[in-house]
């Protein structure tokens, strides 16, 4: 080669023409100087041009490539390839320094090639985060699993280079180490499998509301990685759950509620059973004035009258025949109220039902879905409905059941004292 001839002539001029060590040292110096020049050109010129063209780019993937240092790591990988190529071109195959340079450059290329691959995966993760559909998939755990596999492969090749053996020998020896590898990498392997199942079955996505009482988790999923899932609870604490636990254990995902466009209201008001009665003529006259009840009352009275007449019912006794009750009329009022409420999703189930009576009175349950699934709006809608229920209840001569309070006991005591005093004074 011309460079080799010129270099040996230069060494001969300085009286070192027959020194092989001097030639090798000079070649190494030339390689180092060339590498420094290439490093300066790549990092001070080329990468600055790339930075200038990507910093103002509207393309997200271009900005992500630069921010994840892909170009820098590729440049370092290229430098290792150039050093290896120079050593192969300028050093004799029997030179003792060549194997050491080859091993070092191979390790260099493996390291920065692996880091470049990591940067590419990080770029794909950043780009996918900008997509609504991709963001719902647990891609981070899958990418971390791929990184782990890539790192293991790179480590095997590195060990093969250092011991001077074929990597196939190490790969064949992995079979005997399977039990140890499964023990060491148990959590990552389980997490990788769980991540694939979560992604394939769309069981969990970032932003979902997850409820898992076993782990004290009740909040929004903020991160899904290879080994753990992070949930920010509504009290702003963070709960960390193993990824594989989402496959082995049960959990509740509220995503369906959010996507359905309705959030369930299921709450009962307990009616004092002693306040239930038949409606009198005066009661009916008063309730007829309620717009939500006028049609119901007219239709129901016609139906009851026809039934009693057809069956020759003696209506002088309240126990005979059919009559309107304040509880049934109140239930009809609430049903009409839900149908006219602008915050109720009428395309979903909505009803007022009476549950089995018990020691706490007669439960009258509101079962409906609000058309706003946001927590704050949902709670306001639900509260407004029950505020109205409690306020309108006395219009039907109904009472809410509640256990006696300390105030009730005081009033009983005062009444008893006043009664005793009055009797004593009369005597």
Protein Blocks (a to p, Z undefined) as FASTA:
>chain_A
ZZlmmmmmmmmmnopmmmmklmmmmmmmmmmmmmmmmmmmmmmmmmmmmmmmmmmpcbfk
lmmmmmnommmmmmmmmmmmmmmmmmmmmpcfklmklmmmmmmmmmmmmmmmmmmmmmmm
mmmmmmmmmpmklmmpcfklmmmmmmmmmmmmmmmmmmmmmnopafklmmmmmmmmmmmm
mmmmmmmmmmmmmmmmmmmnomacehiacddfknopacddfbdcfkbccdddfkopacdd
dfklmmmpccddfklmmmnopacddddddddfklgccddfklmmmmmmpmklmmmmmmmm
mmmmmmmmmnopafkbmkgcjdddfklmmmmmmmmmmmmpmkbcfkbccddddddddfeo
jadddddddfbfbfklmmmmmmmmmmmmmmmmmmnopacdddddfklmmmmmmmmmmmmm
mmmmmZZ
